[in-house]
């Protein structure tokens, strides 16, 4: 997940949420994280979950670990 030659990487856990897909939920998790974090080096998807209503998926959730370089 962390792709640096030398230094320190910090990892945080976030949950991306989408009404479209799990892939979109991951994309949203990374995009939102990048608004406040610089130097993101990777993402690890920990789990996928979903909310279901009336027999259909309504919300896709992706729990992700986001790695970034500590300056």
C-alpha positions in Angstrom: 0.0 0.0 0.0 2.7 2.5 0.9 5.0 3.2 -2.0 8.0 5.3 -0.9 11.7 4.6 -0.9 12.4 6.1 2.5 10.6 8.0 5.3 7.4 7.5 7.2 3.9 6.7 6.0 0.7 7.2 8.1 -2.4 5.2 7.5 -5.9 6.3 8.3 -9.2 4.5 7.8 -12.1 6.1 6.0 -15.4 4.9 4.6 -16.5 5.9 1.1 -20.2 5.9 0.4 -21.9 5.7 -3.1 -25.4 5.1 -4.5 -23.8 3.8 -7.7 -21.1 1.1 -6.9 -18.4 -0.1 -4.6 -15.8 1.1 -7.1 -17.3 4.6 -6.9 -17.3 4.4 -3.1 -13.6 3.7 -3.1 -13.0 6.6 -5.6 -15.0 8.9 -3.3 -13.0 7.8 -0.3 -9.7 8.6 -2.0 -11.0 11.9 -3.6 -12.4 13.2 -0.3 -9.2 12.2 1.6 -7.1 14.0 -0.9 -8.9 17.3 -0.2 -7.2 17.5 3.2 -4.2 15.1 2.8 -1.3 15.5 0.5 1.1 12.8 -0.6 -1.4 9.9 -0.7 0.6 6.8 -1.8 -2.0 4.1 -1.8 -5.3 2.7 -0.7 -6.2 -0.7 0.7 -9.9 -1.8 0.6 -10.6 -3.5 3.9 -14.3 -4.4 3.3 -17.4 -3.8 1.3 -20.8 -3.4 2.8 -24.2 -2.2 1.5 -27.5 -1.0 2.7 -30.5 -2.8 1.4 -34.1 -1.6 1.1 -37.1 -3.5 -0.5 -34.8 -6.2 -1.8 -32.3 -3.9 -3.6 -29.0 -2.2 -2.7 -29.4 1.5 -1.9 -26.0 2.4 -0.7 -22.5 0.9 -1.3 -19.9 1.4 1.4 -16.2 0.8 1.1 -14.0 0.8 4.2 -10.5 1.8 3.1 -7.1 2.4 4.6 -5.5 5.4 3.0 -1.7 5.8 3.2 0.1 9.1 3.0 3.7 10.4 3.5 4.4 12.2 6.8 6.4 15.3 6.2 
